[in-house]
């Protein structure tokens, strides 16, 4: 009777291969995305997310091919983000087999993009990805959290909570909230940030950044997240999907 | 599943659905499947699958432009199976209301598709369903099985009165997000699901197989 908490592995894909580095540097090769997607699907992942970090736009065809091959073999929802700049980019990813598309930097530059995508494809396909951090010393936003770009290295001065709220108004059907402070640390999700966004947003929120131990997932849900996303802990076998679900269940949350 | 290999299914391509996912899932369930907007093919297939994502009004406009409304009506008049998925189910009702504006549906069933009434919308993720007694669609599936939903609108009141039924009364499955809503309907040759069987893993595959076996 209750919606299950979703556990979502995220695969960073560069030119058709899975990579994930600590704080987005020091990338390590962790395999074939299609094969990994299939394994995660079999293990009980509730959705999959591909983040395309391919630098050259000339290699986009590789991404579409990976999405196409994944969609042929995996029968759970697939979100693809990274480098999405126009509604036509969304169209190509949906046609390749993506169910949802993540938009990040391009929406910061031009928020109207969110409305355009939602009007053309429906808000259920549109995930706004927010790379946020606690405001560094000497800077501030009303919530104390700011939106960053360039993998967390550049602050924008935009309030992360206000941005999430505005994006949902413009048409985002879901917020992927990635803590750039926590990302890669394995010290747990930034629960204060999750709670701050949850309070002001009525679309689903996916917590991202910081998962390291089995005990890290439940606090993110208790802070208000509808789903938890993690990458390296799954790819390198530190944690298994089943263990994470069991830990959530033991903490009193509904899982699939 | 090999016994389904002789069954043919057309996924109607009218511009408003994740036709690839539906195609792959139906193929996995063992049927021969084709994505097309060709009405002859849609009329001749053993089963017609009508997907649908996005807005109710846009889907209806797209369906009419492709004359899919005609194909659905003709098939049902002849007792030929049709399966609607997500907005492909919603447009089977009398009307949809989005942002206060009403648009006409196919009116196969009385009822109104309106905004979900819940704290968090869209309803996105895996939820349980309460299947009706004697359901063929959910045959062999456990009561605690979960299916993938992603939608902001739903039918909260089932308005079909007993005297509307030509033969047996439709079987209705319910799910709850904020309030109970219609999650699936089995009504003679016309079946539909609000959730996405093509994205619901093994449970969804079983459900599609159940449909294909009736073709």
HADDOCK unambig.tbl for C-alpha pairs under 7 A between the chains (distance, minus, plus):
assign (segid A and resid 1 and name CA) (segid B and resid 127 and name CA) 6.80 0.50 0.50
assign (segid A and resid 1 and name CA) (segid B and resid 128 and name CA) 5.81 0.50 0.50
assign (segid A and resid 1 and name CA) (segid B and resid 176 and name CA) 6.16 0.50 0.50
assign (segid A and resid 2 and name CA) (segid B and resid 127 and name CA) 6.35 0.50 0.50
assign (segid A and resid 3 and name CA) (segid B and resid 125 and name CA) 6.53 0.50 0.50
assign (segid A and resid 3 and name CA) (segid B and resid 126 and name CA) 5.80 0.50 0.50
assign (segid A and resid 3 and name CA) (segid B and resid 127 and name CA) 4.78 0.50 0.50
assign (segid A and resid 4 and name CA) (segid B and resid 125 and name CA) 6.86 0.50 0.50
assign (segid A and resid 4 and name CA) (segid B and resid 126 and name CA) 5.60 0.50 0.50
assign (segid A and resid 4 and name CA) (segid B and resid 127 and name CA) 6.27 0.50 0.50
assign (segid A and resid 6 and name CA) (segid B and resid 125 and name CA) 6.90 0.50 0.50
assign (segid A and resid 71 and name CA) (segid B and resid 21 and name CA) 6.79 0.50 0.50
assign (segid A and resid 72 and name CA) (segid B and resid 24 and name CA) 6.01 0.50 0.50
assign (segid A and resid 75 and name CA) (segid B and resid 198 and name CA) 6.43 0.50 0.50
assign (segid A and resid 75 and name CA) (segid B and resid 199 and name CA) 4.90 0.50 0.50
assign (segid A and resid 75 and name CA) (segid B and resid 200 and name CA) 6.46 0.50 0.50
assign (segid A and resid 75 and name CA) (segid B and resid 201 and name CA) 4.93 0.50 0.50
assign (segid A and resid 76 and name CA) (segid B and resid 199 and name CA) 4.50 0.50 0.50
assign (segid A and resid 76 and name CA) (segid B and resid 200 and name CA) 5.87 0.50 0.50
assign (segid A and resid 76 and name CA) (segid B and resid 201 and name CA) 5.62 0.50 0.50
assign (segid A and resid 77 and name CA) (segid B and resid 199 and name CA) 5.77 0.50 0.50
assign (segid A and resid 97 and name CA) (segid B and resid 20 and name CA) 6.17 0.50 0.50
assign (segid A and resid 97 and name CA) (segid B and resid 21 and name CA) 6.48 0.50 0.50
assign (segid A and resid 121 and name CA) (segid B and resid 54 and name CA) 5.46 0.50 0.50
assign (segid A and resid 122 and name CA) (segid B and resid 54 and name CA) 4.01 0.50 0.50
assign (segid A and resid 122 and name CA) (segid B and resid 55 and name CA) 6.21 0.50 0.50
assign (segid A and resid 124 and name CA) (segid B and resid 122 and name CA) 6.91 0.50 0.50
assign (segid A and resid 124 and name CA) (segid B and resid 150 and name CA) 6.54 0.50 0.50
assign (segid A and resid 124 and name CA) (segid B and resid 151 and name CA) 6.73 0.50 0.50
assign (segid A and resid 173 and name CA) (segid B and resid 122 and name CA) 6.46 0.50 0.50
assign (segid A and resid 202 and name CA) (segid B and resid 119 and name CA) 6.48 0.50 0.50
assign (segid A and resid 202 and name CA) (segid B and resid 120 and name CA) 4.93 0.50 0.50
assign (segid A and resid 202 and name CA) (segid B and resid 121 and name CA) 6.39 0.50 0.50
assign (segid A and resid 203 and name CA) (segid B and resid 120 and name CA) 5.34 0.50 0.50
assign (segid A and resid 203 and name CA) (segid B and resid 121 and name CA) 5.20 0.50 0.50
assign (segid A and resid 203 and name CA) (segid B and resid 122 and name CA) 6.23 0.50 0.50
assign (segid A and resid 204 and name CA) (segid B and resid 120 and name CA) 6.26 0.50 0.50
assign (segid A and resid 204 and name CA) (segid B and resid 121 and name CA) 6.94 0.50 0.50
assign (segid A and resid 256 and name CA) (segid B and resid 146 and name CA) 6.76 0.50 0.50
